[in-house]
Amino acid sequence: MHRTCYEHWKHHDYFESVLLKYRELWNTRPQNLRLAVEEIKALSDEERERFWREVDQWSLRAFQELQEFARTSPL
């Protein structure tokens, strides 16, 4: 989308609020879920399995919070 079109889009402010909420959720994820690819590869099989299980749990909660935010935010 062109910048000018985006800036004048009737849903611009709503979309920006959803993006800000997403960034807030992403930036407040637990420290143990902030591993780089190389760090994940260095984990043992058991540690990697636990890591991905925790990522899935956090992702579900974050997605639910984002859904609730979008549902209750005025359009």
SVG drawing of the C-alpha trace seen along z (x, -y; Angstrom):
<svg xmlns="http://www.w3.org/2000/svg" viewBox="-16 -11 41 46">
<polyline fill="none" stroke="black" stroke-width="0.4" points="0.0,0.0 1.3,-3.5 2.2,-5.5 -0.2,-8.3 -3.0,-5.8 -2.2,-4.2 -2.1,-7.5 -5.5,-8.5 -7.1,-5.1 -10.3,-5.3 -9.0,-2.4 -5.5,-3.8 -5.9,-4.7 -7.5,-1.3 -4.8,0.6 -2.1,-1.4 -3.6,-0.6 -3.6,3.1 0.0,2.9 1.0,1.1 -0.8,3.8 1.0,6.5 4.4,4.8 3.6,4.4 2.8,8.1 5.9,9.1 8.2,6.9 6.9,8.2 7.3,11.9 9.3,13.8 13.1,13.5 13.4,17.2 11.4,17.0 13.8,14.4 16.4,16.9 18.1,16.4 18.0,19.2 21.6,20.2 20.6,20.4 17.6,22.6 19.8,24.9 22.2,25.2 19.6,26.6 19.3,30.2 16.3,32.1 14.6,32.0 15.3,28.2 14.1,27.5 10.9,29.4 10.2,27.5 11.1,24.2 8.6,24.7 6.0,25.9 6.4,22.6 6.4,20.6 3.1,22.3 1.6,21.5 2.7,17.9 1.6,17.5 -1.9,18.7 -2.3,16.3 -0.9,13.4 -3.2,14.2 -6.2,14.3 -5.2,11.0 -4.8,9.5 -8.2,10.9 -9.8,9.4 -8.2,6.0 -9.4,6.0 -12.9,7.1 -13.2,4.3 -11.5,1.5 -13.7,-0.8 -13.4,-0.6"/>
</svg>
